[in-house]
Amino acid sequence: MITRDLVMDKLVRYLNGQISLAELVDWAENALAEAEVPPEEAEVISSALARLGLADVRAFGLTWEDAQEILASLGYRTYVEAKPA
Amino acid sequence: MATRDQNERKFPHWIDLPEGGRRYWRDVVGRQGWRARYVKEVDADEHTLLFRQEIYDPTGRLVEIHTKYPVDTGHQPVSPREEEADDHP
């Protein structure tokens, strides 16, 4: 079952460099194709997955603002924190 | 495998195909008029036969296809002849 939390987690993992763009896109495409979503959240989750699945297409991409918008649609606020390397 | 209910929730548009199958699709609006369409075709038992992304330029011309299933082909540019032969919604 794909939940809002799971989509958020994948996107944040990508933003934190823990997974690649290709991995994020592949996951989103597969989830949109076959995964189960909660009925009451189907539209917001499907919309986010569809958008993430296009992140590797030049005409779409995935800017920081896009990520913020997707996370906001999922019910999350974003902030950036920097730590010493 | 997604059920019919699941597919209807995730893909807001569909048409019934011969022999009980369906073609579902979902559109995404991109930057500066670019558009994408996810297309999923299933048989009468909702088994996936095809899943792909179609990329349309601002004039509405199909310029790229990424077939994910049954074989992941990656992003493939579309020639004008392929576009003419493509007759689905």
Backbone of each chain as nested JSON, in Angstrom:
{
  "chains": [
    {"id": "A", "residues": [
      {"number": 1, "name": "MET", "atoms": {"N": [0.859, -1.192, 0.0], "CA": [0.0, 0.0, 0.0], "C": [0.894, 1.241, 0.0]}},
      {"number": 2, "name": "ILE", "atoms": {"N": [0.666, 2.119, -0.977], "CA": [1.434, 3.373, -1.063], "C": [0.688, 4.442, -0.295]}},
      {"number": 3, "name": "THR", "atoms": {"N": [1.297, 4.955, 0.744], "CA": [0.69, 6.006, 1.549], "C": [1.377, 7.34, 1.279]}},
      {"number": 4, "name": "ARG", "atoms": {"N": [0.78, 8.424, 1.802], "CA": [1.405, 9.74, 1.645], "C": [2.779, 9.73, 2.308]}},
      {"number": 5, "name": "ASP", "atoms": {"N": [2.881, 9.072, 3.44], "CA": [4.154, 8.999, 4.159], "C": [5.225, 8.32, 3.318]}},
      {"number": 6, "name": "LEU", "atoms": {"N": [4.84, 7.279, 2.619], "CA": [5.814, 6.538, 1.826], "C": [6.318, 7.38, 0.654]}},
      {"number": 7, "name": "VAL", "atoms": {"N": [5.422, 8.104, 0.014], "CA": [5.835, 8.971, -1.088], "C": [6.762, 10.062, -0.56]}},
      {"number": 8, "name": "MET", "atoms": {"N": [6.365, 10.642, 0.574], "CA": [7.206, 11.671, 1.194], "C": [8.586, 11.124, 1.493]}},
      {"number": 9, "name": "ASP", "atoms": {"N": [8.641, 9.929, 2.063], "CA": [9.921, 9.339, 2.433], "C": [10.821, 9.134, 1.217]}},
      {"number": 10, "name": "LYS", "atoms": {"N": [10.242, 8.652, 0.135], "CA": [11.051, 8.422, -1.074], "C": [11.593, 9.735, -1.615]}},
      {"number": 11, "name": "LEU", "atoms": {"N": [10.744, 10.746, -1.651], "CA": [11.194, 12.017, -2.187], "C": [12.276, 12.634, -1.301]}},
      {"number": 12, "name": "VAL", "atoms": {"N": [12.097, 12.552, -0.003], "CA": [13.103, 13.085, 0.913], "C": [14.416, 12.303, 0.801]}},
      {"number": 13, "name": "ARG", "atoms": {"N": [14.332, 11.01, 0.628], "CA": [15.55, 10.209, 0.421], "C": [16.288, 10.673, -0.827]}},
      {"number": 14, "name": "TYR", "atoms": {"N": [15.545, 10.977, -1.864], "CA": [16.187, 11.494, -3.076], "C": [16.827, 12.867, -2.787]}},
      {"number": 15, "name": "LEU", "atoms": {"N": [16.091, 13.744, -2.165], "CA": [16.615, 15.08, -1.886], "C": [17.854, 15.027, -0.987]}},
      {"number": 16, "name": "ASN", "atoms": {"N": [17.93, 14.021, -0.128], "CA": [19.081, 13.854, 0.759], "C": [20.197, 13.024, 0.123]}},
      {"number": 17, "name": "GLY", "atoms": {"N": [20.024, 12.665, -1.133], "CA": [21.08, 11.94, -1.824], "C": [21.17, 10.473, -1.465]}},
      {"number": 18, "name": "GLN", "atoms": {"N": [20.147, 9.938, -0.826], "CA": [20.203, 8.53, -0.422], "C": [19.784, 7.591, -1.535]}},
      {"number": 19, "name": "ILE", "atoms": {"N": [18.98, 8.093, -2.462], "CA": [18.642, 7.329, -3.664], "C": [18.838, 8.233, -4.869]}},
      {"number": 20, "name": "SER", "atoms": {"N": [19.041, 7.61, -6.013], "CA": [19.277, 8.385, -7.225], "C": [17.957, 8.834, -7.847]}},
      {"number": 21, "name": "LEU", "atoms": {"N": [18.056, 9.767, -8.793], "CA": [16.865, 10.183, -9.518], "C": [16.263, 9.001, -10.268]}},
      {"number": 22, "name": "ALA", "atoms": {"N": [17.105, 8.198, -10.873], "CA": [16.617, 7.024, -11.612], "C": [15.845, 6.077, -10.7]}},
      {"number": 23, "name": "GLU", "atoms": {"N": [16.34, 5.898, -9.481], "CA": [15.646, 5.02, -8.535], "C": [14.305, 5.621, -8.13]}},
      {"number": 24, "name": "LEU", "atoms": {"N": [14.274, 6.919, -7.89], "CA": [13.023, 7.585, -7.528], "C": [12.008, 7.457, -8.664]}},
      {"number": 25, "name": "VAL", "atoms": {"N": [12.437, 7.742, -9.865], "CA": [11.547, 7.687, -11.02], "C": [11.025, 6.267, -11.233]}},
      {"number": 26, "name": "ASP", "atoms": {"N": [11.906, 5.307, -11.164], "CA": [11.516, 3.912, -11.376], "C": [10.495, 3.474, -10.33]}},
      {"number": 27, "name": "TRP", "atoms": {"N": [10.746, 3.849, -9.101], "CA": [9.823, 3.488, -8.019], "C": [8.449, 4.125, -8.251]}},
      {"number": 28, "name": "ALA", "atoms": {"N": [8.445, 5.407, -8.59], "CA": [7.182, 6.124, -8.791], "C": [6.392, 5.528, -9.955]}},
      {"number": 29, "name": "GLU", "atoms": {"N": [7.075, 5.221, -11.033], "CA": [6.397, 4.639, -12.195], "C": [5.781, 3.284, -11.85]}},
      {"number": 30, "name": "ASN", "atoms": {"N": [6.55, 2.451, -11.186], "CA": [6.039, 1.123, -10.817], "C": [4.872, 1.232, -9.833]}},
      {"number": 31, "name": "ALA", "atoms": {"N": [4.989, 2.184, -8.902], "CA": [3.915, 2.371, -7.924], "C": [2.639, 2.847, -8.617]}},
      {"number": 32, "name": "LEU", "atoms": {"N": [2.784, 3.771, -9.539], "CA": [1.607, 4.255, -10.251], "C": [0.975, 3.135, -11.066]}},
      {"number": 33, "name": "ALA", "atoms": {"N": [1.813, 2.306, -11.642], "CA": [1.299, 1.24, -12.5], "C": [0.542, 0.177, -11.719]}},
      {"number": 34, "name": "GLU", "atoms": {"N": [1.111, -0.249, -10.569], "CA": [0.565, -1.458, -9.952], "C": [0.245, -1.386, -8.475]}},
      {"number": 35, "name": "ALA", "atoms": {"N": [0.771, -0.405, -7.778], "CA": [0.595, -0.428, -6.326], "C": [-0.816, -0.033, -5.915]}},
      {"number": 36, "name": "GLU", "atoms": {"N": [-1.169, -0.49, -4.732], "CA": [-2.458, -0.146, -4.155], "C": [-2.333, 1.178, -3.41]}},
      {"number": 37, "name": "VAL", "atoms": {"N": [-3.352, 2.014, -3.524], "CA": [-3.365, 3.276, -2.79], "C": [-4.655, 3.347, -1.979]}},
      {"number": 38, "name": "PRO", "atoms": {"N": [-4.629, 4.054, -0.848], "CA": [-5.845, 4.187, -0.041], "C": [-6.916, 4.941, -0.84]}},
      {"number": 39, "name": "PRO", "atoms": {"N": [-8.128, 4.456, -0.858], "CA": [-9.173, 5.084, -1.686], "C": [-9.339, 6.579, -1.437]}},
      {"number": 40, "name": "GLU", "atoms": {"N": [-9.315, 6.959, -0.157], "CA": [-9.578, 8.362, 0.166], "C": [-8.421, 9.285, -0.222]}},
      {"number": 41, "name": "GLU", "atoms": {"N": [-7.277, 8.725, -0.515], "CA": [-6.109, 9.529, -0.881], "C": [-5.588, 9.197, -2.272]}},
      {"number": 42, "name": "ALA", "atoms": {"N": [-6.375, 8.502, -3.032], "CA": [-5.919, 8.009, -4.33], "C": [-5.484, 9.132, -5.251]}},
      {"number": 43, "name": "GLU", "atoms": {"N": [-6.257, 10.206, -5.305], "CA": [-5.941, 11.273, -6.254], "C": [-4.648, 11.986, -5.88]}},
      {"number": 44, "name": "VAL", "atoms": {"N": [-4.5, 12.362, -4.615], "CA": [-3.309, 13.121, -4.234], "C": [-2.054, 12.25, -4.372]}},
      {"number": 45, "name": "ILE", "atoms": {"N": [-2.154, 10.984, -4.017], "CA": [-0.99, 10.104, -4.128], "C": [-0.679, 9.797, -5.59]}},
      {"number": 46, "name": "SER", "atoms": {"N": [-1.691, 9.516, -6.373], "CA": [-1.479, 9.211, -7.785], "C": [-0.9, 10.412, -8.514]}},
      {"number": 47, "name": "SER", "atoms": {"N": [-1.373, 11.581, -8.175], "CA": [-0.859, 12.793, -8.805], "C": [0.622, 12.979, -8.472]}},
      {"number": 48, "name": "ALA", "atoms": {"N": [0.987, 12.754, -7.221], "CA": [2.388, 12.883, -6.817], "C": [3.263, 11.841, -7.517]}},
      {"number": 49, "name": "LEU", "atoms": {"N": [2.793, 10.618, -7.582], "CA": [3.553, 9.551, -8.261], "C": [3.733, 9.872, -9.743]}},
      {"number": 50, "name": "ALA", "atoms": {"N": [2.676, 10.346, -10.351], "CA": [2.75, 10.673, -11.778], "C": [3.78, 11.77, -12.026]}},
      {"number": 51, "name": "ARG", "atoms": {"N": [3.799, 12.749, -11.156], "CA": [4.755, 13.838, -11.311], "C": [6.17, 13.375, -11.072]}},
      {"number": 52, "name": "LEU", "atoms": {"N": [6.363, 12.544, -10.063], "CA": [7.709, 12.033, -9.767], "C": [8.221, 11.12, -10.871]}},
      {"number": 53, "name": "GLY", "atoms": {"N": [7.324, 10.408, -11.492], "CA": [7.721, 9.517, -12.583], "C": [8.215, 10.259, -13.807]}},
      {"number": 54, "name": "LEU", "atoms": {"N": [8.019, 11.554, -13.835], "CA": [8.461, 12.377, -14.967], "C": [9.689, 13.215, -14.633]}},
      {"number": 55, "name": "ALA", "atoms": {"N": [10.24, 12.993, -13.456], "CA": [11.347, 13.832, -13.003], "C": [12.582, 13.706, -13.895]}},
      {"number": 56, "name": "ASP", "atoms": {"N": [12.697, 12.629, -14.637], "CA": [13.858, 12.449, -15.513], "C": [13.596, 12.915, -16.947]}},
      {"number": 57, "name": "VAL", "atoms": {"N": [12.454, 13.511, -17.186], "CA": [12.11, 14.045, -18.509], "C": [12.425, 15.531, -18.505]}},
      {"number": 58, "name": "ARG", "atoms": {"N": [13.199, 15.965, -19.503], "CA": [13.704, 17.336, -19.498], "C": [12.582, 18.369, -19.386]}},
      {"number": 59, "name": "ALA", "atoms": {"N": [11.489, 18.16, -20.059], "CA": [10.393, 19.14, -20.052], "C": [9.668, 19.205, -18.71]}},
      {"number": 60, "name": "PHE", "atoms": {"N": [9.989, 18.278, -17.821], "CA": [9.346, 18.254, -16.502], "C": [10.385, 18.486, -15.413]}},
      {"number": 61, "name": "GLY", "atoms": {"N": [11.32, 17.589, -15.251], "CA": [12.36, 17.741, -14.241], "C": [11.798, 17.705, -12.832]}},
      {"number": 62, "name": "LEU", "atoms": {"N": [12.627, 18.1, -11.885], "CA": [12.205, 18.152, -10.479], "C": [13.051, 19.19, -9.777]}},
      {"number": 63, "name": "THR", "atoms": {"N": [12.549, 20.413, -9.742], "CA": [13.259, 21.458, -9.025], "C": [12.92, 21.387, -7.538]}},
      {"number": 64, "name": "TRP", "atoms": {"N": [13.633, 22.177, -6.764], "CA": [13.338, 22.249, -5.341], "C": [11.895, 22.735, -5.141]}},
      {"number": 65, "name": "GLU", "atoms": {"N": [11.491, 23.704, -5.951], "CA": [10.122, 24.214, -5.835], "C": [9.095, 23.132, -6.179]}},
      {"number": 66, "name": "ASP", "atoms": {"N": [9.398, 22.315, -7.182], "CA": [8.517, 21.191, -7.514], "C": [8.392, 20.24, -6.332]}},
      {"number": 67, "name": "ALA", "atoms": {"N": [9.538, 19.945, -5.707], "CA": [9.54, 19.026, -4.569], "C": [8.715, 19.596, -3.417]}},
      {"number": 68, "name": "GLN", "atoms": {"N": [8.868, 20.898, -3.179], "CA": [8.084, 21.541, -2.12], "C": [6.596, 21.432, -2.406]}},
      {"number": 69, "name": "GLU", "atoms": {"N": [6.258, 21.647, -3.665], "CA": [4.846, 21.604, -4.051], "C": [4.279, 20.198, -3.876]}},
      {"number": 70, "name": "ILE", "atoms": {"N": [5.055, 19.203, -4.274], "CA": [4.594, 17.823, -4.119], "C": [4.444, 17.477, -2.646]}},
      {"number": 71, "name": "LEU", "atoms": {"N": [5.438, 17.852, -1.855], "CA": [5.367, 17.545, -0.423], "C": [4.193, 18.285, 0.232]}},
      {"number": 72, "name": "ALA", "atoms": {"N": [3.958, 19.51, -0.171], "CA": [2.821, 20.26, 0.373], "C": [1.514, 19.565, 0.028]}},
      {"number": 73, "name": "SER", "atoms": {"N": [1.416, 19.038, -1.198], "CA": [0.195, 18.345, -1.59], "C": [-0.027, 17.09, -0.749]}},
      {"number": 74, "name": "LEU", "atoms": {"N": [1.085, 16.556, -0.251], "CA": [0.999, 15.361, 0.595], "C": [0.797, 15.72, 2.063]}},
      {"number": 75, "name": "GLY", "atoms": {"N": [0.79, 17.022, 2.353], "CA": [0.537, 17.468, 3.716], "C": [1.781, 17.761, 4.531]}},
      {"number": 76, "name": "TYR", "atoms": {"N": [2.909, 18.017, 3.861], "CA": [4.157, 18.252, 4.578], "C": [4.727, 19.629, 4.264]}},
      {"number": 77, "name": "ARG", "atoms": {"N": [5.335, 20.241, 5.292], "CA": [6.109, 21.452, 5.088], "C": [7.563, 21.052, 4.926]}},
      {"number": 78, "name": "THR", "atoms": {"N": [8.326, 21.889, 4.261], "CA": [9.731, 21.558, 4.039], "C": [10.622, 22.626, 4.646]}},
      {"number": 79, "name": "TYR", "atoms": {"N": [11.795, 22.205, 5.036], "CA": [12.822, 23.15, 5.453], "C": [14.166, 22.492, 5.154]}},
      {"number": 80, "name": "VAL", "atoms": {"N": [15.188, 23.301, 5.088], "CA": [16.519, 22.805, 4.785], "C": [17.399, 22.942, 6.006]}},
      {"number": 81, "name": "GLU", "atoms": {"N": [18.118, 21.924, 6.296], "CA": [19.062, 21.955, 7.413], "C": [20.429, 21.537, 6.904]}},
      {"number": 82, "name": "ALA", "atoms": {"N": [21.433, 22.291, 7.24], "CA": [22.789, 21.95, 6.829], "C": [23.587, 21.504, 8.041]}},
      {"number": 83, "name": "LYS", "atoms": {"N": [24.404, 20.496, 7.83], "CA": [25.249, 19.975, 8.898], "C": [26.675, 19.914, 8.407]}},
      {"number": 84, "name": "PRO", "atoms": {"N": [27.63, 19.977, 9.324], "CA": [29.018, 19.875, 8.908], "C": [29.275, 18.546, 8.22]}},
      {"number": 85, "name": "ALA", "atoms": {"N": [30.091, 18.581, 7.186], "CA": [30.384, 17.363, 6.427], "C": [31.208, 16.383, 7.252]}}
    ]},
    {"id": "B", "residues": [
      {"number": 1, "name": "MET", "atoms": {"N": [-0.938, -7.021, -8.459], "CA": [-1.785, -6.603, -9.57], "C": [-2.896, -5.686, -9.066]}},
      {"number": 2, "name": "ALA", "atoms": {"N": [-3.108, -4.596, -9.75], "CA": [-4.134, -3.657, -9.329], "C": [-5.512, -4.155, -9.744]}},
      {"number": 3, "name": "THR", "atoms": {"N": [-6.473, -3.887, -8.896], "CA": [-7.863, -4.235, -9.219], "C": [-8.474, -3.166, -10.11]}},
      {"number": 4, "name": "ARG", "atoms": {"N": [-9.685, -3.443, -10.611], "CA": [-10.361, -2.442, -11.434], "C": [-10.618, -1.175, -10.632]}},
      {"number": 5, "name": "ASP", "atoms": {"N": [-11.056, -1.341, -9.389], "CA": [-11.297, -0.172, -8.54], "C": [-10.034, 0.658, -8.373]}},
      {"number": 6, "name": "GLN", "atoms": {"N": [-8.924, -0.019, -8.154], "CA": [-7.648, 0.676, -7.971], "C": [-7.273, 1.444, -9.234]}},
      {"number": 7, "name": "ASN", "atoms": {"N": [-7.395, 0.785, -10.364], "CA": [-7.045, 1.449, -11.612], "C": [-7.95, 2.652, -11.881]}},
      {"number": 8, "name": "GLU", "atoms": {"N": [-9.206, 2.516, -11.566], "CA": [-10.132, 3.635, -11.78], "C": [-9.809, 4.8, -10.846]}},
      {"number": 9, "name": "ARG", "atoms": {"N": [-9.267, 4.501, -9.683], "CA": [-8.883, 5.577, -8.765], "C": [-7.608, 6.266, -9.208]}},
      {"number": 10, "name": "LYS", "atoms": {"N": [-6.674, 5.49, -9.74], "CA": [-5.377, 6.076, -10.083], "C": [-5.372, 6.727, -11.464]}},
      {"number": 11, "name": "PHE", "atoms": {"N": [-6.214, 6.242, -12.344], "CA": [-6.265, 6.768, -13.707], "C": [-7.683, 7.288, -13.962]}},
      {"number": 12, "name": "PRO", "atoms": {"N": [-7.851, 8.602, -14.038], "CA": [-9.208, 9.16, -14.101], "C": [-9.94, 8.952, -15.421]}},
      {"number": 13, "name": "HIS", "atoms": {"N": [-9.216, 8.488, -16.443], "CA": [-9.855, 8.304, -17.747], "C": [-9.654, 6.875, -18.221]}},
      {"number": 14, "name": "TRP", "atoms": {"N": [-10.676, 6.333, -18.891], "CA": [-10.526, 5.008, -19.492], "C": [-11.558, 4.792, -20.582]}},
      {"number": 15, "name": "ILE", "atoms": {"N": [-11.2, 3.862, -21.459], "CA": [-12.161, 3.376, -22.45], "C": [-12.109, 1.86, -22.433]}},
      {"number": 16, "name": "ASP", "atoms": {"N": [-13.23, 1.257, -22.724], "CA": [-13.274, -0.199, -22.786], "C": [-12.763, -0.652, -24.137]}},
      {"number": 17, "name": "LEU", "atoms": {"N": [-12.011, -1.729, -24.12], "CA": [-11.443, -2.294, -25.338], "C": [-12.175, -3.587, -25.701]}},
      {"number": 18, "name": "PRO", "atoms": {"N": [-12.016, -4.02, -26.926], "CA": [-12.623, -5.295, -27.306], "C": [-12.176, -6.418, -26.384]}},
      {"number": 19, "name": "GLU", "atoms": {"N": [-13.03, -7.383, -26.181], "CA": [-12.742, -8.576, -25.374], "C": [-12.547, -8.25, -23.896]}},
      {"number": 20, "name": "GLY", "atoms": {"N": [-13.131, -7.151, -23.456], "CA": [-13.196, -6.873, -22.027], "C": [-12.025, -6.11, -21.434]}},
      {"number": 21, "name": "GLY", "atoms": {"N": [-11.025, -5.782, -22.25], "CA": [-9.891, -5.028, -21.723], "C": [-10.22, -3.556, -21.546]}},
      {"number": 22, "name": "ARG", "atoms": {"N": [-9.257, -2.818, -21.041], "CA": [-9.427, -1.381, -20.854], "C": [-8.123, -0.664, -21.14]}},
      {"number": 23, "name": "ARG", "atoms": {"N": [-8.259, 0.564, -21.602], "CA": [-7.127, 1.477, -21.665], "C": [-7.419, 2.595, -20.681]}},
      {"number": 24, "name": "TYR", "atoms": {"N": [-6.532, 2.734, -19.697], "CA": [-6.613, 3.828, -18.727], "C": [-5.566, 4.869, -19.099]}},
      {"number": 25, "name": "TRP", "atoms": {"N": [-5.828, 6.114, -18.728], "CA": [-4.782, 7.119, -18.868], "C": [-4.936, 8.235, -17.86]}},
      {"number": 26, "name": "ARG", "atoms": {"N": [-3.794, 8.889, -17.627], "CA": [-3.708, 9.997, -16.68], "C": [-2.768, 11.026, -17.281]}},
      {"number": 27, "name": "ASP", "atoms": {"N": [-3.188, 12.273, -17.331], "CA": [-2.383, 13.342, -17.911], "C": [-1.687, 14.16, -16.839]}},
      {"number": 28, "name": "VAL", "atoms": {"N": [-0.511, 14.671, -17.196], "CA": [0.252, 15.556, -16.322], "C": [0.66, 16.772, -17.143]}},
      {"number": 29, "name": "VAL", "atoms": {"N": [0.41, 17.95, -16.593], "CA": [0.802, 19.182, -17.282], "C": [2.19, 19.578, -16.802]}},
      {"number": 30, "name": "GLY", "atoms": {"N": [3.063, 19.863, -17.76], "CA": [4.429, 20.24, -17.43], "C": [4.667, 21.717, -17.652]}},
      {"number": 31, "name": "ARG", "atoms": {"N": [5.946, 22.05, -17.83], "CA": [6.307, 23.457, -18.021], "C": [6.027, 23.906, -19.453]}},
      {"number": 32, "name": "GLN", "atoms": {"N": [5.655, 25.169, -19.585], "CA": [5.539, 25.825, -20.888], "C": [4.73, 25.015, -21.909]}},
      {"number": 33, "name": "GLY", "atoms": {"N": [3.655, 24.411, -21.463], "CA": [2.752, 23.735, -22.371], "C": [3.063, 22.288, -22.675]}},
      {"number": 34, "name": "TRP", "atoms": {"N": [4.167, 21.784, -22.15], "CA": [4.454, 20.36, -22.35], "C": [3.476, 19.534, -21.524]}},
      {"number": 35, "name": "ARG", "atoms": {"N": [3.186, 18.358, -22.035], "CA": [2.208, 17.483, -21.373], "C": [2.709, 16.048, -21.434]}},
      {"number": 36, "name": "ALA", "atoms": {"N": [2.324, 15.267, -20.432], "CA": [2.644, 13.841, -20.438], "C": [1.366, 13.056, -20.21]}},
      {"number": 37, "name": "ARG", "atoms": {"N": [1.341, 11.876, -20.725], "CA": [0.214, 10.984, -20.512], "C": [0.743, 9.611, -20.138]}},
      {"number": 38, "name": "TYR", "atoms": {"N": [0.24, 9.096, -19.023], "CA": [0.495, 7.71, -18.646], "C": [-0.636, 6.873, -19.223]}},
      {"number": 39, "name": "VAL", "atoms": {"N": [-0.265, 5.809, -19.906], "CA": [-1.261, 4.912, -20.498], "C": [-1.058, 3.516, -19.927]}},
      {"number": 40, "name": "LYS", "atoms": {"N": [-2.142, 2.934, -19.455], "CA": [-2.089, 1.564, -18.946], "C": [-3.188, 0.771, -19.635]}},
      {"number": 41, "name": "GLU", "atoms": {"N": [-2.797, -0.309, -20.293], "CA": [-3.768, -1.201, -20.923], "C": [-3.794, -2.521, -20.176]}},
      {"number": 42, "name": "VAL", "atoms": {"N": [-4.991, -2.99, -19.933], "CA": [-5.176, -4.25, -19.208], "C": [-6.111, -5.161, -19.995]}},
      {"number": 43, "name": "ASP", "atoms": {"N": [-6.058, -6.452, -19.628], "CA": [-6.995, -7.387, -20.242], "C": [-8.272, -7.441, -19.397]}},
      {"number": 44, "name": "ALA", "atoms": {"N": [-9.156, -8.357, -19.719], "CA": [-10.447, -8.434, -19.03], "C": [-10.29, -8.76, -17.543]}},
      {"number": 45, "name": "ASP", "atoms": {"N": [-9.158, -9.339, -17.166], "CA": [-8.897, -9.664, -15.757], "C": [-8.022, -8.62, -15.065]}},
      {"number": 46, "name": "GLU", "atoms": {"N": [-7.863, -7.484, -15.683], "CA": [-7.054, -6.379, -15.153], "C": [-5.56, -6.712, -15.089]}},
      {"number": 47, "name": "HIS", "atoms": {"N": [-5.134, -7.695, -15.835], "CA": [-3.696, -7.952, -15.929], "C": [-3.102, -6.916, -16.885]}},
      {"number": 48, "name": "THR", "atoms": {"N": [-1.999, -6.335, -16.485], "CA": [-1.394, -5.286, -17.288], "C": [-0.793, -5.854, -18.569]}},
      {"number": 49, "name": "LEU", "atoms": {"N": [-1.14, -5.238, -19.662], "CA": [-0.579, -5.615, -20.957], "C": [0.448, -4.592, -21.424]}},
      {"number": 50, "name": "LEU", "atoms": {"N": [0.223, -3.327, -21.022], "CA": [1.083, -2.238, -21.482], "C": [1.051, -1.125, -20.447]}},
      {"number": 51, "name": "PHE", "atoms": {"N": [2.207, -0.529, -20.203], "CA": [2.258, 0.677, -19.375], "C": [3.32, 1.568, -19.959]}},
      {"number": 52, "name": "ARG", "atoms": {"N": [2.955, 2.795, -20.284], "CA": [3.932, 3.675, -20.89], "C": [3.646, 5.14, -20.612]}},
      {"number": 53, "name": "GLN", "atoms": {"N": [4.685, 5.944, -20.786], "CA": [4.604, 7.398, -20.698], "C": [4.67, 7.946, -22.102]}},
      {"number": 54, "name": "GLU", "atoms": {"N": [3.842, 8.925, -22.395], "CA": [3.903, 9.62, -23.674], "C": [4.171, 11.093, -23.377]}},
      {"number": 55, "name": "ILE", "atoms": {"N": [5.105, 11.674, -24.096], "CA": [5.468, 13.073, -23.879], "C": [5.041, 13.885, -25.104]}},
      {"number": 56, "name": "TYR", "atoms": {"N": [4.273, 14.953, -24.865], "CA": [3.757, 15.813, -25.931], "C": [4.342, 17.207, -25.804]}},
      {"number": 57, "name": "ASP", "atoms": {"N": [4.756, 17.774, -26.948], "CA": [5.316, 19.127, -26.902], "C": [4.174, 20.15, -26.839]}},
      {"number": 58, "name": "PRO", "atoms": {"N": [4.477, 21.437, -26.717], "CA": [3.426, 22.449, -26.562], "C": [2.436, 22.519, -27.735]}},
      {"number": 59, "name": "THR", "atoms": {"N": [2.806, 21.98, -28.891], "CA": [1.862, 21.977, -30.014], "C": [0.952, 20.755, -29.988]}},
      {"number": 60, "name": "GLY", "atoms": {"N": [1.168, 19.872, -29.031], "CA": [0.378, 18.655, -28.945], "C": [0.956, 17.483, -29.707]}},
      {"number": 61, "name": "ARG", "atoms": {"N": [2.16, 17.651, -30.197], "CA": [2.791, 16.569, -30.954], "C": [3.47, 15.584, -30.014]}},
      {"number": 62, "name": "LEU", "atoms": {"N": [3.236, 14.304, -30.27], "CA": [3.885, 13.256, -29.494], "C": [5.353, 13.206, -29.888]}},
      {"number": 63, "name": "VAL", "atoms": {"N": [6.236, 13.407, -28.916], "CA": [7.654, 13.494, -29.252], "C": [8.491, 12.384, -28.611]}},
      {"number": 64, "name": "GLU", "atoms": {"N": [7.946, 11.747, -27.574], "CA": [8.749, 10.737, -26.881], "C": [7.825, 9.731, -26.224]}},
      {"number": 65, "name": "ILE", "atoms": {"N": [8.271, 8.476, -26.207], "CA": [7.536, 7.417, -25.523], "C": [8.505, 6.65, -24.643]}},
      {"number": 66, "name": "HIS", "atoms": {"N": [8.062, 6.364, -23.436], "CA": [8.818, 5.483, -22.552], "C": [7.896, 4.328, -22.203]}},
      {"number": 67, "name": "THR", "atoms": {"N": [8.116, 3.191, -22.84], "CA": [7.351, 2.001, -22.509], "C": [8.008, 1.329, -21.321]}},
      {"number": 68, "name": "LYS", "atoms": {"N": [7.242, 1.178, -20.27], "CA": [7.741, 0.579, -19.039], "C": [7.461, -0.921, -19.002]}},
      {"number": 69, "name": "TYR", "atoms": {"N": [6.327, -1.313, -19.497], "CA": [5.902, -2.723, -19.492], "C": [5.176, -3.008, -20.798]}},
      {"number": 70, "name": "PRO", "atoms": {"N": [5.419, -4.13, -21.435], "CA": [6.063, -5.343, -20.92], "C": [7.58, -5.302, -20.902]}},
      {"number": 71, "name": "VAL", "atoms": {"N": [8.176, -4.38, -21.682], "CA": [9.627, -4.266, -21.677], "C": [9.983, -2.803, -21.46]}},
      {"number": 72, "name": "ASP", "atoms": {"N": [10.869, -2.548, -20.523], "CA": [11.3, -1.178, -20.262], "C": [12.274, -0.747, -21.364]}},
      {"number": 73, "name": "THR", "atoms": {"N": [11.803, 0.144, -22.215], "CA": [12.618, 0.547, -23.365], "C": [13.393, 1.834, -23.113]}},
      {"number": 74, "name": "GLY", "atoms": {"N": [13.133, 2.472, -21.969], "CA": [13.707, 3.788, -21.765], "C": [12.988, 4.804, -22.641]}},
      {"number": 75, "name": "HIS", "atoms": {"N": [13.442, 6.038, -22.604], "CA": [12.796, 7.093, -23.376], "C": [13.201, 6.989, -24.842]}},
      {"number": 76, "name": "GLN", "atoms": {"N": [12.221, 6.885, -25.711], "CA": [12.47, 6.739, -27.139], "C": [11.831, 7.905, -27.897]}},
      {"number": 77, "name": "PRO", "atoms": {"N": [12.602, 8.629, -28.694], "CA": [11.989, 9.692, -29.49], "C": [11.043, 9.101, -30.531]}},
      {"number": 78, "name": "VAL", "atoms": {"N": [10.035, 9.882, -30.893], "CA": [9.024, 9.422, -31.843], "C": [9.24, 10.105, -33.181]}},
      {"number": 79, "name": "SER", "atoms": {"N": [9.235, 9.308, -34.243], "CA": [9.354, 9.899, -35.573], "C": [7.969, 10.311, -36.034]}},
      {"number": 80, "name": "PRO", "atoms": {"N": [7.861, 11.229, -36.985], "CA": [6.551, 11.675, -37.463], "C": [5.677, 10.531, -37.949]}},
      {"number": 81, "name": "ARG", "atoms": {"N": [6.27, 9.478, -38.56], "CA": [5.465, 8.351, -39.05], "C": [4.855, 7.583, -37.9]}},
      {"number": 82, "name": "GLU", "atoms": {"N": [5.63, 7.391, -36.804], "CA": [5.101, 6.667, -35.647], "C": [3.954, 7.444, -35.045]}},
      {"number": 83, "name": "GLU", "atoms": {"N": [4.066, 8.78, -35.045], "CA": [3.014, 9.602, -34.469], "C": [1.719, 9.45, -35.252]}},
      {"number": 84, "name": "GLU", "atoms": {"N": [1.812, 9.373, -36.593], "CA": [0.609, 9.234, -37.411], "C": [-0.075, 7.902, -37.163]}},
      {"number": 85, "name": "ALA", "atoms": {"N": [0.719, 6.875, -36.865], "CA": [0.145, 5.544, -36.675], "C": [-0.482, 5.38, -35.307]}},
      {"number": 86, "name": "ASP", "atoms": {"N": [-0.209, 6.291, -34.418], "CA": [-0.7, 6.193, -33.047], "C": [-2.102, 6.757, -32.983]}},
      {"number": 87, "name": "ASP", "atoms": {"N": [-3.096, 5.883, -32.789], "CA": [-4.469, 6.338, -32.955], "C": [-5.302, 6.286, -31.694]}},
      {"number": 88, "name": "HIS", "atoms": {"N": [-4.651, 6.141, -30.502], "CA": [-5.461, 6.04, -29.315], "C": [-5.713, 7.429, -28.74]}},
      {"number": 89, "name": "PRO", "atoms": {"N": [-6.663, 7.547, -27.792], "CA": [-6.995, 8.851, -27.224], "C": [-5.829, 9.444, -26.451]}}
    ]}
  ]
}
